Amino acid sequence: MADVIDVANDHADYLLQMALERRQRGPSNSVSAEECEVCDEPIPEPRRLAIPGCVTCIICQAIRERRQ
């Protein structure tokens, strides 16, 4: 039987895989997202203006970069 931590890890892995699949489709020249595609938190306007086409918040992007 899976415990809560296993379920949370499985969910985090699923979200990461979904985000990586979207990223592999290529860079976007579109307007930056207003909400993070990983955690659904708002992306601050300065970040959206500084990084056109961004789709993740600062925290989720930092996690992605550490895992790579």
C-alpha positions as CSV (number, residue, x, y, z in Angstrom):
1,M,0.0,0.0,0.0
2,A,1.4,3.4,-1.0
3,D,1.7,6.0,1.7
4,V,1.0,9.7,1.3
5,I,4.6,10.5,0.4
6,D,4.6,7.9,-2.4
7,V,1.4,9.4,-3.8
8,A,2.9,12.9,-3.6
9,N,6.1,11.8,-5.4
10,D,4.1,10.1,-8.1
11,H,2.0,13.2,-8.6
12,A,5.1,15.4,-8.7
13,D,6.7,13.1,-11.3
14,Y,3.6,13.2,-13.4
15,L,3.5,17.0,-13.3
16,L,7.2,17.2,-14.2
17,Q,6.7,14.8,-17.2
18,M,3.8,16.8,-18.5
19,A,5.8,20.0,-18.2
20,L,8.8,18.4,-20.0
21,E,6.6,17.2,-22.8
22,R,5.3,20.7,-23.3
23,R,8.8,22.1,-23.3
24,Q,10.0,19.6,-25.9
25,R,7.5,21.0,-28.4
26,G,9.8,23.9,-28.7
27,P,10.1,27.5,-27.5
28,S,7.0,29.6,-27.7
29,N,6.9,33.1,-29.2
30,S,3.6,33.7,-27.5
31,V,2.8,35.9,-24.6
32,S,3.9,34.7,-21.2
33,A,1.4,32.7,-19.2
34,E,-0.3,34.4,-16.3
35,E,-0.3,31.2,-14.1
36,C,2.4,28.6,-13.7
37,E,1.7,25.5,-15.7
38,V,3.1,23.3,-12.9
39,C,1.7,24.8,-9.7
40,D,-1.0,27.1,-11.0
41,E,0.3,30.1,-8.9
42,P,0.3,33.5,-10.6
43,I,3.5,34.4,-12.5
44,P,4.7,37.9,-11.4
45,E,4.4,40.5,-14.1
46,P,8.1,41.5,-14.0
47,R,9.0,37.8,-14.8
48,R,6.5,37.7,-17.6
49,L,8.0,40.8,-19.1
50,A,11.6,39.8,-18.6
51,I,11.1,36.3,-20.1
52,P,8.7,36.3,-23.0
53,G,6.9,33.0,-23.4
54,C,7.6,31.9,-19.8
55,V,5.1,29.3,-18.5
56,T,6.5,28.6,-15.0
57,C,6.9,30.6,-11.8
58,I,10.3,31.3,-10.4
59,I,10.2,28.4,-7.9
60,C,9.0,25.8,-10.4
61,Q,11.6,26.9,-12.9
62,A,14.4,26.7,-10.3
63,I,13.3,23.1,-9.5
64,R,13.3,22.2,-13.2
65,E,16.8,23.6,-13.6
66,R,18.1,21.7,-10.5
67,R,16.8,18.4,-11.8
68,Q,18.4,18.8,-15.2
